């Protein structure tokens, strides 16, 4: 099964089509994808959709790794460079208006509010002084809106303050020392603002966690500060992290990458300023993917694909037929129509023929029937005579959403199997193909295996193709073939030899149907079987019973 970037973006929190298209546009503007064949223009929906729908991968892990690698190459700022030092490339300047709209569509600019009324921990994340002021103001606004918290944690670092941009640089803090690093500034700004807060809010306990620079001198990241906080052994509970856009998704991913699963995290923040640098937003997206990459991979491994189909009305003339690829029934013509299933009518009956068919939309836009070959054939025939339905109801599975032709063939087969509309051999072949490793089993509809001949057909799936051909030709019942498959599973050479010898010996006997009370006993020894093959006589007896109608006891001798 091939996949696209869509489920990866969904797992990253960009769940709807508008958000996913916007993320791809931002990647495209950063030069991540290069040119898309047949599509012109920059930041256009058509180009973004071409990337989302036509760029395919073998699995979700490969898709996520490619996304990670291209964002790190094209979007992340150089090591050691602060956000304030990022230079906006000319292409971002030229398309600033469109890119601001892209950021808005991706959900990277609008404010994010808390979802609960009480949190055990509030984390005020470090930033520049102007951002810290906004985050402390957000804390006060949430209190005014009825949100309560048990503890306030100021999570800072040893990032040196920039005198030209941060007014606290060099000023005396609450402890009398000059503010020189981010942690000093956060402490000073907190106590200055808290002086005017309500008494109950002032009484909430405050803790400061300073994260030291790394051995190479690099300053701490958000994840580093969360790991430092975890070293204080906080009790598990509800966590509210206060950030600001466009950093909310990145810092949310960083926190969740560092805390155990028993910490439930909400990350909130005020809306992004209008003078936001596009490069900063691009860098933040790249860091979101990087910091949470291991957990993203874990989520994708556990991700259950969704069987999603769109109901549409479609002209039968637009539906193509590729019976060898999609039709699971044997004995059909080039249109996938069997004589047994062919409709002989001059009138379309919406009750009898109007159930939605199942079609597969390939990457190139062509649509093929997967379930409903007989109805499509009838609709085309009757439409040509003016007595047809015009358009048909169809459920569409798209290759762009990860459904391969083989997936859709087996999905269509399962649909028929569930309705009891397949014979045992065809059903066995479907089960055999479903278990081949080439079909995504999780996409298949659920079958009630206690219905009809399903368990028998499931056993027959252990037969080789040649052995199934022997059953199809007759002379050996599906029940007996299923029993053989259970006794000699997945050994085609032995299965075919046994079935061939049994059939040969049976055909050499002249059986006559007699009254049950006069049923005779016949003993047949079948030679030239593998000496280690053992099976009870009841197995072969069923063969003879089906062929002769008599009660027959047959034995196997090696």
N, C-alpha and C positions, 0 to 999 in steps of 0.2 A: 504494500500500500504506500503510495506517495502522499506527502503532506505539503502544506504551504506554511507560510509564516503566520497565518491567522491564529491557530491555536497557541502559538508561542506568545504572540502579542496579547491574546486573551489572558494567558497565565500571568503576564506582566501587569495586568490591570487595565489594558486598553481593549475593552470588551466589544464595543459596537463598531459597525462598519465605518462610521464617521471618524472615530478615534484612530482606528487602524489605518485608514487612508491618510490621516494627518501625520501619523508617525512615519509612514513610508515617504511622504512628501518631504519631511524634515531630513530624513536619511538621504533622499534623492538630492536635496539642495546642498547637502554636505559632500556630495560626490560619491556616495557609498555604492551606488548601483551602476553608474555609467549610463550609457545609452540603452534604450529599450527598442528593439527592432520594430519598425512599423508604427512607432508612436512619436510624435513631435511635440515640442513645447515643454516648459518647465512648470512644475507645481500644478499640473492638470490632473483632474480625476481619472481620466482615461489612462494616463501613464501610471498613476498609483495603482489602479485596479489591475493593470497588466502585470505589475510586479507582484501584487497580492495573489493573483489568480494563476499566473503562469510560471512563477518561480517555484519549483517543486524540489523536494528532498526525499531521501529514502525513509527517514523517520524524524520524530520530533527532536531527538538529541542532536542530529545533524543540523536541523533547521536552527535550533537555538545556538549552536556553536558558530554557525555562519553569521547569525545576527550579532553575536557577541564580538566576533573578530572584526567585522566591518565597522562596528561602532567604535571599537578601540582604535582602529586605524584612522578613521576619518573624523571623529567627533570629540574625542577626549583631549583635554589640554595637556601640554607637555608637563612632565614631572617637575615639581618644584615651583610651578607657576600658579599664582593665586588667581581667583576668578576676576578680581579687579584689574588684573594685568592682561586679560585676554583681549586680543585685537580682533575686531569684527572683519571678516573677509569681505572683499568687494561684492561678491555674489550675494551675501546676506544683506548688505547695504542696499543693493539695487532692488531687491525683492522684499524689503522690510515689511511693507504693508501686507503683502500676501502671507508672509511668514508669521506675522503677529496673529493673523486669522488662523493659521495652521496650529500655532501653540494653543490658541483658545479651543479649537476643535479637538485637540488631543487631551484637553483637560489639564493643561499645565499652567494656567493663569488664574482660573476662578478659585475663590476661597473655598476651603474645606472645613466643615463644621464637625464638632464632636457628635457621637451617636448615643452617648449615655449621660446620665446625670451624676454619676459618682465614679471616681478613679482612685485606686490605691496610690498610684505614683503619677506625678506630672513631671515630665522631662522638658526643661527649657534648653534647647540645643544651642551650642555656641555658633557665633556668626560675627559679622562686623557690628560695630556699635549701633548703627542705624537699624540693622535687622534685629538685634537683641532688644532694642527699645520697642519695636513692633511686636515682638514675641511676648514681652512682658505686658504690653497693652492688651494683647489677645488673651492672656491669662486673666487679667482683670475683667475683660468683657465677658468671658465665660462664667466667672464668679457672679457677675451681675445678672447673667441669664439663668442662674440657678444650678450651675455645675459645681460640684464639691469634690475635694480631693484630700487624701490623707497626708501626703508628703509632697514637697516641692524639691526637685533635684536640679541644680544648676550644673550643667555639664560643659565645662570649658576646657581649654588647652593652653599650651605655652606659646601659641602663635604671637609673635611680637605685634604690638599695636602700631598702626600707621598714623603718625602725628597729623599728616595732612588730611586724613579722612575721619579720624576718631578722636573726638574732643576729650575723652577721658585719659588719653595718653599723657603721662607725666603728672596727672593730678593725684592728690592724696585720697586714698580710699578710706573706708570705715576703720581700718586698722592703723591708719596714719601713714602707711607706706605709699609711695608713688605707684600708680598703675602703669605697668609696662607690658603685661601680657593679657590675652583674652580673658583668662579667669579672673584677674584683678578687675577688669572692666565690667564683667558680668556681675560680680559681687557689688561693685559700686552702684551700677545702674539699678540693681534689684532693691537695695536698701533705700535709695533715693526715691524710687517710685512707691515702694511699700509704705512709706511714711504717710501717704494720703489714702491708703486703702482702708476698708472697713476693719474694725478690730478683730472680728472673727477670722478674716482672711489673714491678717497679720499674725494670728496665733497658729497658723498652719506651720508645721515644722519644716525648716529649710536645710538642705544639705548641699554642700559644694563638692564636686568631684573634678579634680584637675588631672588631665591626662598629659603625661610628659611626652616630649618629642621622641622620635625613634632614634636608635643608635646612629643612624646615618645623618641625623640632624633634621630629617623631614618631620613636619608637624603631624599631629594626630588627625586621623580622619574621623568621620561620624561613627563608623564601626568601632574604631579604637576607643572612643569615649564611652560607648555603650559597654564594651568589654571591661573598661575600667570601673564603670558603675556596677557591673555584675560582680566584680571582685569585692564589693562592699556587702555582698550577700543579701540583696533585697528579697523580701518575701514575694512569692509569685502572686500575681493578681492582675487587675486592670491597669493598663498603662496608657496615659495620654501624652503624646510627644508633640511639642509645639515647634513647628517649623514655619516656613513661609514659601510661597511659590517663587520660582519654579522648582524648588528643592523638595517638595512634599513627598513625591513618589520615591525619589532616590533615598531620602532619609528614612522613610518607612521601610524600604527594602534593607537598608543597612541595619536598622534596629532588629528587624525580624531575622536577619542573618546571624545576629549575635545573642539573642535571648532564647531560652528554652521554650518549648511549645506551651507550657502552662502560664506564660505571660501573654495576655491578650492585648494587642497593640492597636491603638487608634492614633494616626498621625494627622494633625490638622495644621492649617496655616492661612494667613491672609492672602488676598489676591496679589498677583505679581504687579509691579509698577509698569506704567506704560513705556518707560525708557529702558525696559529690560533688554539685555543683549541677547540676540538670537544664539550667539556662540555659547553663552552661559547655559541656555536651555538645552542646547545640543550636548554640551559637556555633561550636564546633569543626567540626561537620558542615558548616555554611555555609561556613566557611573552607576546608575540604577541597575542596568543589565549586568555590569561587572560585579558589584558588591553582593548581589543576590544570586549569582549564577549557579552555585552549587545547589541551593535550595530550589531554584527554578528547575534544574535538571531532575531533582527528586520529585517535584510536583508533576513534571511531564511524564516521568516513568509511571506514576500512579494514575495519570489522567485517563479517564474513560471516554473514548470517542462517543459522540452523540449521533444517533441516527436522525438526521434532519433532512426533510424533503419539502419542497415548495409545491403547492398545488396551483396548477395553471390550466388554462384552456389553450389547446394547440391544434393547428391545422394538420390533419394526417399527412398532407403532402410534405410537411416539414420534417416528418419522422422517417429516418432511414432505418434500414434493416441490415443487420450483420449477424445472421443466424449462427454461424460457427462460433462467434464470440459470446453471444448472449443467450442463445436458446439451449436450455439444458435437456429438453426432451429429445429422445431419439426418434428417428423415422420421419423427420420433417423435411419439407422442401426448402428451396433457397430463401423463401420468405419466412421460414421457421414454422410453417403450418403443417400439421399432421392431418391425415384423412379423418382420424377419429375425432379431432377437435374442430375441424372445419365447419363453419356456419353455412347452412343451406337455407337462406331466407332472402327475400327481396325488400325487407323493411327493417329499419333500425328501431330496436325496442330499447328505450332509455333504462327500463328496469332490468332487462336481461343483459344488455351490452354496455350500460353506461357507467359501471364502476371505473374509478380512475386506473389508468394503466400506469406502469412504471417505466420511466425513460432515463437515459444516461446522457448528460450533456458533457461532451468532451472539451478539452482545453481550446480547441479551434472553433468551438461554438456549434458543431454539428450535434444533432440529437438522435439517439438510437433507442429503439424499443427494447426493453429488457423483459418485461412481463406484460403480455397482452398482444402477442404476435397475431393471434387469430382475430382479435377485435380490430386491430389496426388494418389487417387485410380486408376485413368486412367493411370497415368504414371507408377505406379507399375505393373499394368496389362500388359501394352504394352511393358515395359522393359523386362518382363519375356518372351515375345514372340519375342523380338528382333526388335520391331518396335517403341519403345518408345523414349523419348528424351535423355536418359542417365541421365544427371543432370538437375535440375530445378532451375530457378531463384527464390530467396527467400529473403524477407526482414526479418531481425532477430531483435526481441525485447528480451532483456536479463533480466532475473530476477536479475542478479547482478547489473543492472542499475536501479533497483527499480520497474520493471514491474511485478506485480503479475499475476498469471494465470487468475484471474478474470478481471484484467485490460485489459489483452490481448484479452480475449474473447469478451469484450464489444467494444474494439477498432476494432476488426475484424467485429463485427456486424455493427458498425457505418459505416465501409467502404462499406459493402453491402447495408445498408440502403441508403447511399448517392447515390448509383448507381440504386436505385429503385428495388432492387432484393429481397425484403422481403414482406411478407404479413402483414396485420394490427395487427393481434394478436401477431405474433412473434416480431414485432417491439415494440408493447406495453410492452411485457415482457422484452425486452432489455432496454427500457426507465425505467421501474420499477426497474430493477437490477442496472442500472446506478445511480439511485437516492437513493439507499439503504444505502449509507454511507460507503460501502465497496469498492467502486471504486473511483480512483482519476479522478474526472471529468475534471480536467485541462489537462489531457493527451489525451482526446478524440478529434477526428477530428471535425471540425465545420460542422454542418448540416444546409442546407437551409430549414427552417421549413415550408416555403410556397410551397414546392414541394410535389406533390403526396398526399399520405395519412398521412403525418407526423404529422400534427396538430391533426388529429383525433386519431392517435395511441398514441400521447402524452397524450391526454385526457383519453384514455382507460387505461393508466398506473396507473390511480387512482382506477381502479377496483382491487378486490382481485384476487388471483390466481384461486379460485374456480369459480368466476364470469367469468374470462377469459376462463376457461374451458368450461363453458356453451356457450359462444360465439363461441368457436372453434367447438363445436359439431353441430352448425347450428341452424337454427330456429330464431335466433336473429341477425340482421345485425350489423356489426361494427359501422355503423353510429349511430344507436340507442343506442348501448352500450356506445359509446363515450358521447352521450347526457346524459345518466343516470349517467355516471362517473362525469360529470360536476355538475349535480344536487345533487348527493349523493356521494361526494368524500371520499375515504379512510374509508368507513364504510362497510366492507365486508359482515357482517351479513344482513344488510338492502339491499345491492345490490343483494345478492344471493336470498333473499326472494322475492324481487320485480321481478327479472328476472324469477324466478321459477313460480310465480303466473301468470305473463303476458304470459309466454310460455304455461302454462297449459290452460288458458282461450282461447288463440288463437287456440290451438290444438282442443278445444271442438267445435269450429265453423266450419261450412262447407261453405267454400268460393268457388265461381265459378267466373271465369274471364268473365266479360261482356264488352260490348262496353263502352268506356268512357262516351258517351252521356247518357247511361242508367245506369250509376254507381249508385248503391244503397247506402243508408246511414244506418249504423248499429251502435247501441249504446250498449256498454258493460260496465257494472259496475263490477269492480274488488274489492272484499271485502277482509277483513283481512289484509289490509295494515296498517302501522302505521298511526295514526290519524293526526300526524303533518307533514305527507308527502304530499307535494303539487307539482303538475306538470301540465303543460298545456296539453290539449288533443292532440296537434300536435305530442307530443312525442310518445304516444301509436299508433297514427294513422300511423306513419311510420312502426311500427311493422306489423300492419294489411296489409298495402299496399304491403309490401315485400312478405307477405305470400299469399295474395289473388289476387293481381293485381288490386283490386278495389279501389275506392276512399272511404275511410272508416273514420268515425269520432268516436273516442273512448273516453270515459270519465272515470276518476278515482273517486271513491267515498270511503271515509274513514269511 
